[in-house]
Amino acid sequence: MLTKNWALVLSILYLTFFLGCALLADVLSLGFTPAQLDLQHIYQPPFQWQQTTSGQAIHWLGTDKLGHDLLANLVYGCRTALLVSVPAMLVALLIGLILGSMAGYYGDNSVRVSVSTLFITLLFFPLGYFYGFYTRQFILADAFAAGEGLIALLVSLAIFTGILLIGYFVSKLLNRWGIGKKSVFLPIDQIVLKLIELLSSIPRIIFILCLTAFAKPSLTNIILITGLTYWTEPARLIRAELLRIRAMHYIESAKALGLADVYILFRHALPNALSSIIVAFTFGLTSLIALESTLSFLGIGIPSDIPSWGKMIMSFRSNFTAWWLVVFPGIMLVCTVLALQTCSSFVIKRLNPRRS
């Protein structure tokens, strides 16, 4: 127990250090900026202060092939990892939470829709895609190439949503007239599962490489691409947890009292799935941090002027004797992943001690 507590304390201390570097990178006295060149000290090993003249800043952790200070790039790399992983995971978690909770709670035999509503949905969904995305494909491509893909994507989503709302009101009008009032079950669980299987059948790294080939390297684009392709993991985990919670006696009692399904879902089911949501977020965060380093190592997605741990490791390929270019970024990456997993395990045990 003492060892676990010490691991938790060390993890919290490291994550505090990590957040401090990410948030205070601009005010820290590092001596160099990440893009600053020092061609007189290329491939300088770490802790070589005796090679510097009096009054000159010291490269404490060494330099790369162009004389970039490794310490400055490590500190600013913390910010890049945070700026990419957290927003991307929030996007993925939001999508996964909506789809996973609907699939797990409602299943295939809980939601009934009229034939007219189902027909109008199947009709207006491709119309929304056509006018929201297909006819705007060149506008979206130019926007992503210019690094302004978020605004163009929001406009397309607004058009898509507006067309679906029109279809919703048309279906309500048809139901009022008595057209297609016969109801059928909507297999939400099967639809979500098939969508997850479809996206999971494509290796994520290959999928992201294909998408980034059409987008200009920028943080906004890489956040959207990674977030929109990673939602399957939290959706699968949340769906499994909601399937377990749905079979609990208190959920059956709430239904017997006549409470609405939406109220039961948000008031009773999702709060009891909090531990799984934290697991999905934390482990997804570690995966996205590693993915960001992988993409920057391959030179994809991250702009060349933004420091990243993966870029520092990539520079090791030009000089295999410069061990510090892979050791220090690798230590930061491993420590970040281990610290996040240790803290998440502690939170899970505190929230749900019986299952732990």
N, C-alpha and C positions, 0 to 999 in steps of 0.2 A: 504493500500500500504506500509505503514511504517513497519507493522508487517511482510509482505512478504519480504521486504528488510532485516529486521533483521534476518529472518529465513535464507535468502540466505547468509548473512555475517557469521552467526554462522555455516552454513554448509560448507562454504569455509574454515573457520578457523579449523573446525574439520577435514576435508579432508586433509588439510595441515599438521595437527598434525598426522593423520593416515599415510600419506606418509612419513613423517619424521621418525616415529617409524619404518616403514617397511624398509626404505633405510639406516637408521643410527643405526640400532639395535646393530651392532657390536661395535660401538664406544661410545655408551651411557654408562654412569657410573651407572650401576644398582645394583652393589654390589654382584650379584649372576648371574650364568648362568642358562638357563632353565633346564638343566639336573642335576644341583648340588643338592645334598641331604643335609638336615639338620635335622637329626633324633631327635635332642634334642628339636626341635620346630615344631612338627607335629601338624596340624590343629590349627595353631596359628592364632587368629583373626587379622584383620587389625589394624594398628596404635598402636601396642603394643610395643612401643619403650622402655617402662620402664622395660620390661622383658629381655632386652639385656644387656650384659656387656659392659664396656667401650672399645671402639675401634672395636667392632663387628658390621658388617653390619646389617641393619634393614630390616625386611620383612614388608614393608610399607602396602602392601595389603594382608598380611597373607600368609599361606602355605597350602599345601594339605596333604594327608595322609602319604606321604614320605618326607615331608619337602621341596618340590619344591617351589621356590619363585613365587608367583602369578603375581607380577609385571613383572618379566622377561619373564614369559610365555605369558603374555598379549602382551608385546611389540613384541616378536618374532612371536606371533600368527598373528599380523598384516602382517608380511612378508609372512607367509604361505598363508593367505587369498589372498594376492595380487599375489603371484606366481602361485596360482592355478586358480583364477578367470579370470585374464586378458588374459593369453595365451589361456585358454579354450574358452573364449568368442570370441577371435579373430578367432580361428578355426571355431567355430559355425557361426560367422557372415560372414566369407568368403564363407562358403558353402551355407548359407542361402541367401547371396547377389547374388551369381551366379544363384542358382536355382529359387529363388523368382523373380528376375528381368527378367529372361527368361520366366517364367510362366506368369508373369503379363504383360509384354510388347508384347511378341509374341502370347500368347494365343494358340488357337487350329487351327486357320485358317490363319496363317501368314507364316509358314515355310513349304515349299514343298521339298520333297526329292524323289529321284528316287526309283523305286522298288528294283533295284539292291543294292543301298546304304542301304535301310532299311533291306533287306535280309542279306547282309554282316554284318551289325551292330548286328542284332539278332543272327547271327552265331558266330561272333568273340567276342561278349560281354561275353557269358559263357566260351569261350575258355580263354579269359583273366582272368576271375575269377578262372578258373580251375588251370592254370599254375601260376598265380600270388598269389593266396591265398590258394586254396584247397591243392595243392601238397606241399605247404610250411607251412601247418597248425602246424606241430610239431616244425618247426624252429621258427615260430612266437610265439608259446606257450612257448618254452624255452627262447626266447628273452624277452618276457614280464615277465616271471618268474625271469629272471636275471636283470630286470629293464632296459633293452636295447631295448625295443619294438619299439621306434621311428625309429631307423635305419632299422630294419627288415621290418617295415611297409612301409618305403619309398622305399625299394628295391622291395617289392611286388607291390606297386603302379607304380613303373617304369616298371616292367614287364607287368602289366595290361595295362598301357598306350602304351607301345611299340606294343603289340598285336593289340590294337585298331587302332594304326597308320598304321600297316600293312593292316588291313582290309579296312582302308580309301583309301589307294593307290590301293588295289585290286578293290574296287568299282569304282574308277576313271578310271581304265583300262577297266572295263566292260562297263562303260558309253561311253568310246571312241570307243569301238567296237560295240556300238549300242545295247547291251544286257540289257534289263530291264530299258530302258530310260523313261518309263511312270512314271510320278511323282504323288505323293499323299501327302495330308496334314499330318504333324507330330503333334499330339496332345500334345504339350509340357505341357500345363496347366493341362490337365487331368493326365498326367504321374506324374507330381510333386505333385498334390493334392492327388493322390492315395498313393504315397510314404509317404507323410505327415500323411495321415490318418492311414496308416499301422503302422508307428512308434508311432503315438499318441495314438493308441489303447492299447498300452502296458504302464502301469504306469512307469514313468521314474525311480523312485527310485528302483522298482523291476528289471527293465532292467539293471540298473547300478550294482545292487547287483549281478545279474547273471554274468555280464561281469567281475566284480572284483574278482569273485570266481576263475577265471582262470588266474589271473594276480597277480604278486608279488606286495605288497604295495610299491608304489613309486610315486613321484610327476609327473613324465613323464607319467606313465600309467593312473593316475587319470585325468590328463589334457586331454589326448587323448580320454578317455572314456566319460568324461563329454562334451567335445567339439563336438564329433561325434554323441552324442545323443541329444544335445540341439539345433541343427541347425533348427529344425522345427519351433520354435517360431519366430526367425527373418525372416525366409523364408515366413511364412504366413503373417506377417506384411508388408514386402517389396512387396510381390505380390499384396496385396490389394492397396497399395499406387501406384504402377505402373499401375494397372487397372484404377485408377482415373486419373493419369497423361496422360495415353494413349488417353483418350477421350478429352483432352484439345485441343483448337483450334491451339495453336502454334505447337503442334505435328503434327496435320493434315497439317498445312502450310509447315512444314519442309519436310513431305513426298511428298507434291505437288511439292516442289522445286526439287525433285529427290535425296535428301540426303539419304545416306545409313542408314539402320536400326541400324547398329552397332554404327555409328557416332551419330545418334539421341539419342540412348540409353545412351551412355557415356557422350555426350556433353550437352544434354538438359533434359533427363528424370531423370537419377540418381542424378544430382546436385539438382534438385527440390524435390527429395525424401530424402534429407539430414536429415531433421528433423525426419523422420521415422527411418532412420538408427541410429541416435543418441538415439532415444527412445529404439530401439531394443538392442543397445549395453548397455545402462545404466541400463535398467530394467533387462536385461540378466545378467549383472554384479552383481546386487543385488541378483538375484536368485541363481547364482553360488556361491556367498559368503555364502549364507544360506545353499546351498547344501553341500558345503565343510564342514561346521560346523556340518551338520547332519550326513555326512558320518564318520567324525572323532568321533562324539558322539557315533556312532554305532561300532566304532573300525574297519572301513573298508576303504581301499584305501590309507590312510595316514600312512606312517611308524611310528612305535611307538616312535622313537627317535626325531620326528619333533613336536614341540609344536603347538597346535591348540586350538582355543576357544572351539570347541566342546569337546575336551578331558578334558578340565577344567570343563565344565559343567557335563560331565560324572562322574568325581570324586565326585560330590555332592551326588551321589547315595549311596556311602559307609558311609556317615555321613550327615544326613539331618539337623543337627544343624549348619553345616559349610555353612551358607548362602552366604558368600563372594565368594564361588566357583561358584555360579550360577549368582549372582547379577552383578559382575564386567564384566565377559565375555558377559553376556546378554546385559548389557548397551552398550558395545562396538559394538556388533552385530546390535542392534537396531539403534544406532546413525549412523553407517555406511550406513545402508539401507536408513534411512530417509534423510541423507545428500546427498547421490547420487540421490535420487528421487527429492529432492528440486532443486539441481543444474541442473538436466536434464529438469525440468519444466521451469526453467528460460531460458535455452538455446533454448528450443522449442519456447517460446514466442518471443525471440529476432530474431530467424530465420524466423518464420512464424507468425507475429502478428495478421494477419487477422483470421486465423483458431483458434488461441488461444482465 
